């Protein structure tokens, strides 16, 4: 097991060592693990190397004799916080590095000559810690320090003064630590209250490109599914053959695999020579913190290789939305069968449920940052599971980032195609991308995200003029020709097109919130029927009586935008129209509170 140099923190789970008899090498060096070292490690009879140096393990060594048949092994536990006596568990090791800990007492004969003992609290050994350091360390744990051996003769007065100095130092240090802890707790509490009060409303900044990568993430591996061996994954994928390659993703290559149990899975291989380790650590941290039925399930992981890491997901039989919209009827013909409208609407609702969870049920809100047809995965019943979660970021309330939040933030590579040249990501950016998905479901053109910015802009300029709240029939000009819809279903298509256009507003603060989009998708007919069946005057004066106003509040959109759209696609500038009805106001979605707007790219 080799997990060194991964920047991992937290407790080391015992279930990592389910088959201890098979382990010969354990390397956990240069991480930030804390707490006790699982006792099972000391009893592995076939262990040849145990290297847990440069962590924050803090515990006493177990006091039991090694197995008679245990092999001679090399031990390196330097740079931790082990304390107490050197016990008989060390007998089996032929070479030991015990330096930079807090061991006390005398050194047993079986350790002398085989160990590096510097920077401890041991008796009669050179290069040890100061008395103050040792007393303070043991005092913080409520333990008495065994000292370095008999002290030299001193007068009673001298001893008394020295004891007073030591006591004052210990109490002063403890008091300072307590005050610092209380201050940090107070700051965190204030920030938490502020986040809760603004949850799901603010559209502040996250993920600035200048933010440095986090040095470590506290990940609880026991909540991340099974621990797979590299050999198991090789067998599951046929040595990662091209035949099992699904696609090359931005965060790793995806392979289809079959486990020994017969369970089909998808395995992501992350090559650390071309992809930063923060990418897979960020995704592991995401699954460690957040769970929802609309997120692709993580079944396990394999981190034993130095330059390659593997994540194992549940297999989605219907692939992603991009590949499922049109499918061959059979292998003998060239005909394609498209998803019917009911299934398309079901997929839109499922994706909205997942994004609504990220935006409105997580604190602070989570920005997916890669919402597109290829990241919307579909199971055997076309239920949605959101994938491509390695690019997620946290949205800060006030646009400023603190040190704690940066632990979860991942800088974007210059090679990634993000939100154009914007250095920030907002929940409103997810909404924009979701609008592109909705428009793709209406038109059948789901791969515009893969197009150049110029091509996408031209396509929007040609498409958006056919989406009008005043004319249902216009939407038939851009409707996917393969869709067969009756009058009622055409109204649902019309409603989804209107929602898509609202999402594509170039002003982030004018885009609907995801939770409102979800409600509208769940009952799309009510978006287009009640308000528009009444007169323009009624829309202006009696909006509170309408369903949209009751559900969505008072987001007013000027119809001048819509009128102008018949000749020009919606852009960043205000549109004007010579039509008389440009002053009429309609109620589509609620307007978020005034925010400082940033232009997010189309």
Rosetta blueprint (number, residue, H / E / L):
1 X L
2 X E
3 X L
4 X L
5 X L
6 X L
7 X L
8 X E
9 X E
10 X E
11 X E
12 X L
13 X L
14 X H
15 X H
16 X H
17 X H
18 X L
19 X L
20 X H
21 X H
22 X H
23 X L
24 X L
25 X E
26 X E
27 X E
28 X L
29 X L
30 X L
31 X L
32 X E
33 X E
34 X E
35 X E
36 X L
37 X L
38 X L
39 X H
40 X H
41 X H
42 X H
43 X H
44 X L
45 X L
46 X L
47 X L
48 X L
49 X E
50 X E
51 X E
52 X L
53 X L
54 X L
55 X L
56 X E
57 X E
58 X L
59 X L
60 X E
61 X L
62 X L
63 X L
64 X L
65 X L
66 X L
67 X L
68 X L
69 X L
70 X L
71 X L
72 X L
73 X E
74 X E
75 X E
76 X E
77 X L
78 X L
79 X L
80 X L
81 X L
82 X L
83 X E
84 X E
85 X L
86 X L
87 X L
88 X H
89 X H
90 X H
91 X H
92 X H
93 X E
94 X E
95 X E
96 X E
97 X E
98 X L
99 X L
100 X L
101 X L
102 X E
103 X E
104 X E
105 X E
106 X L
107 X L
108 X L
109 X L
110 X L
111 X L
112 X L
113 X L
114 X L
115 X E
116 X E
117 X L
118 X L
119 X L
120 X L
121 X E
122 X E
123 X L
124 X L
125 X L
126 X L
127 X L
128 X L
129 X L
130 X L
131 X H
132 X H
133 X H
134 X H
135 X H
136 X H
137 X H
138 X H
139 X H
140 X H
141 X L
142 X L
143 X L
144 X L
145 X L
146 X L
147 X L
148 X L
149 X L
150 X L
151 X L
152 X L
153 X L
154 X L
155 X L
156 X H
157 X H
158 X H
159 X H
160 X H
161 X H
162 X H
163 X H
164 X H
165 X H
166 X H
167 X H
168 X H
169 X H
170 X H
171 X H
172 X H
173 X H
174 X H
175 X H
176 X H
177 X H
178 X H
179 X H
180 X H
181 X H
182 X H
183 X H
184 X H
185 X H
186 X H
187 X H
188 X H
189 X H
190 X H
191 X H
192 X H
193 X H
194 X H
195 X H
196 X H
197 X H
198 X H
199 X L
200 X L
201 X L
202 X L
203 X L
204 X L
205 X L
206 X L
207 X L
208 X L
209 X L
210 X L
211 X L
212 X L
213 X L
214 X L
215 X L
216 X L
217 X E
218 X E
219 X L
220 X L
221 X H
222 X H
223 X H
224 X L
225 X L
226 X E
227 X E
228 X L
229 X L
230 X H
231 X H
232 X H
233 X H
234 X H
235 X H
236 X H
237 X H
238 X L
239 X L
240 X L
241 X L
242 X H
243 X H
244 X H
245 X E
246 X E
247 X E
248 X E
249 X E
250 X L
251 X L
252 X E
253 X E
254 X E
255 X E
256 X E
257 X E
258 X E
259 X L
260 X L
261 X L
262 X L
263 X L
264 X E
265 X E
266 X E
267 X E
268 X E
269 X E
270 X E
271 X E
272 X L
273 X L
274 X L
275 X L
276 X L
277 X H
278 X H
279 X H
280 X H
281 X H
282 X H
283 X H
284 X H
285 X H
286 X H
287 X H
288 X H
289 X H
290 X L
291 X L
292 X L
293 X L
294 X L
295 X E
296 X L
297 X L
298 X E
299 X E
300 X E
301 X E
302 X E
303 X L
304 X L
305 X L
306 X L
307 X L
308 X E
309 X E
310 X E
311 X E
312 X E
313 X E
314 X E
315 X L
316 X L
317 X L
318 X L
319 X L
320 X E
321 X H
322 X H
323 X H
324 X H
325 X L
326 X E
327 X E
328 X E
329 X L
330 X L
331 X L
332 X L
333 X L
334 X L
335 X L
336 X E
337 X E
338 X E
339 X L
340 X L
341 X H
342 X H
343 X H
344 X H
345 X H
346 X H
347 X H
348 X H
349 X H
350 X H
351 X H
352 X H
353 X H
354 X H
355 X H
356 X H
357 X H
358 X H
359 X H
360 X H
361 X H
362 X L
363 X L
364 X L
365 X L
366 X E
367 X E
368 X L
369 X L
370 X L
371 X L
372 X L
373 X H
374 X H
375 X H
376 X E
377 X E
378 X E
379 X L
380 X L
381 X L
382 X L
383 X L
384 X E
385 X E
386 X E
387 X L
388 X L
389 X L
390 X L
391 X L
392 X L
393 X E
394 X E
395 X L
396 X L
397 X L
398 X L
399 X L
400 X L
401 X L
402 X L
403 X H
404 X H
405 X H
406 X H
407 X L
408 X L
409 X L
410 X L
411 X L
412 X L
413 X L
414 X L
415 X L
416 X L
417 X L
418 X L
419 X L
420 X L
421 X L
422 X L
423 X L
424 X L
425 X L
426 X L
427 X H
428 X H
429 X H
430 X H
431 X H
432 X H
433 X H
434 X H
435 X H
436 X H
437 X H
438 X H
439 X H
440 X H
441 X H
442 X H
443 X H
444 X L
445 X L
446 X L
447 X L
448 X H
449 X H
450 X H
451 X L
452 X L
453 X H
454 X H
455 X H
456 X H
457 X H
458 X H
459 X H
460 X H
461 X H
462 X H
463 X H
464 X H
465 X H
466 X H
467 X L
468 X E
469 X L
470 X L
471 X E
472 X H
473 X H
474 X H
475 X H
476 X H
477 X H
478 X L
479 X L
480 X L
481 X L
482 X L
483 X L
484 X L
485 X L
486 X L
487 X H
488 X H
489 X H
490 X H
491 X H
492 X H
493 X H
494 X H
495 X H
496 X H
497 X H
498 X H
499 X H
500 X H
501 X H
502 X H
503 X H
504 X L
505 X L
506 X L
507 X E
508 X H
509 X H
510 X H
511 X L
512 X L
513 X L
514 X H
515 X H
516 X H
517 X H
518 X H
519 X H
520 X H
521 X H
522 X H
523 X L
524 X L
525 X H
526 X H
527 X H
528 X H
529 X L
530 X H
531 X H
532 X H
533 X H
534 X L
535 X L
536 X H
537 X H
538 X H
539 X H
540 X H
541 X H
542 X L
543 X H
544 X H
545 X H
546 X L
547 X H
548 X H
549 X H
550 X H
551 X H
552 X H
553 X L
554 X L
555 X L
556 X E
557 X E
558 X E
559 X H
560 X H
561 X H
562 X H
563 X H
564 X H
565 X H
566 X L
567 X L
568 X L
569 X L
570 X L
571 X L
572 X L
573 X L
574 X L
575 X L
576 X L
577 X L
578 X L
579 X L
580 X H
581 X H
582 X H
583 X H
584 X L
585 X E
586 X E
587 X E
588 X L
589 X L
590 X L
591 X L
592 X L
593 X L
594 X L
595 X L
596 X L
597 X L
598 X L
599 X E
600 X L
601 X L
602 X L
